Amino acid sequence: MLNLSPVEARVLGSLIEKEITTPEYYPLSLNALINACNQKSSREPVMELAEPEVRGALFELENIGLVRVIHDSRATKFEHLAYHKLDLRRPEIAVIGLLLLRGAQTPAELRARSERLYSFDDTNAVTDVLSRLAAREQPLVLLLGRQPGAREARWAHLLSGPVDTAAAASPAHLAAAPVQDERTTALEARVQEQEAQLQTLTERLQTLETSLATLESRFSALSTELTGA
C-alpha cells in the first residue's frame, strides 16, 4: 500500500495535471514542476516548495515506480507512471489527480473542477468512477462521513495511507443539521459548479499567459541569435 508524503502527493498530482492540460510542455523540467507544485490556484493547501523538497519527492516516487526521469540533451525532465503503476484510465486519473491536488471533495466539486482533465457527463459518472476505485482489492479512495450541514459526503484518496476520519461528523451532529429543500440544494450545487468553472477559466488564462511568456522568450532569444549572426 502506498503512503505518499504531502510533498510526494503534490508532485504526483502536478505531473498528472500538466500531462493532460499542457501536453506541449510535458514531460516537465524541474523548474516547471516546482512552479506547478506551488501554483496559487487549484491547490489546497497552497505550498511553497523549494527545489530540494521536490527533488527528494521525485527520488522517492521514482523508487516506487510512479515517476520516470528522462534525460535529453537540454534538460532532465520528469513524467508520471500512474496509468500503469495504478492501472488507471483517463476518467480515473482525472479524479485521482484532483484529489491529490485539492484534498477531499464531493462528486459535484470533482465534476466541476475536472473539465480540463476529463469531461464527465454528470455527477453520477463521477460517483461511478469513485465507486470503482473504492471497490478495488486495494482501494484508492474512501467515502468520508458527511459534515454537519453539508449536502454531499466527500471522497478522499488513499495514496497517502489511511485517512483520519476523526473530523467527520457524528450521527448526532448529522441529525441536528438543518434540512434543506430540493430547490435550495439544487441552487447551492449550481453555484458550487459555477464557482469551480470560473476557477477553471482563471487557470486557463494563467496557462495562456505562461505560454505567451515562453513564446516571447523564445522569440527574443531567436532575434538575438539572428542579430548576432
Sequence and secondary structure as in RCSB ss.txt:
>XXXX:A:sequence
MLNLSPVEARVLGSLIEKEITTPEYYPLSLNALINACNQKSSREPVMELAEPEVRGALFELENIGLVRVIHDSRA
TKFEHLAYHKLDLRRPEIAVIGLLLLRGAQTPAELRARSERLYSFDDTNAVTDVLSRLAAREQPLVLLLGRQPGA
REARWAHLLSGPVDTAAAASPAHLAAAPVQDERTTALEARVQEQEAQLQTLTERLQTLETSLATLESRFSALSTE
LTGA
>XXXX:A:secstr
     HHHHHHHHHHHHHHHH GGG SEEHHHHHHHHT SSS SS     HHHHHHHHHHHHHTTSEEEEE SS 
EEEEE HHHHTT  HHHHHHHHHHHHH SB HHHHHHHTTTT   SSHHHHHHHHHHHHTSSS SEEE    TT 
SS  EEE TTSS   TTS  HHHHHHS    HHHHHHHHHHHHHHHHHHHHHHHHHHHHHHHHHHHHHHHHHHHH
HHH 
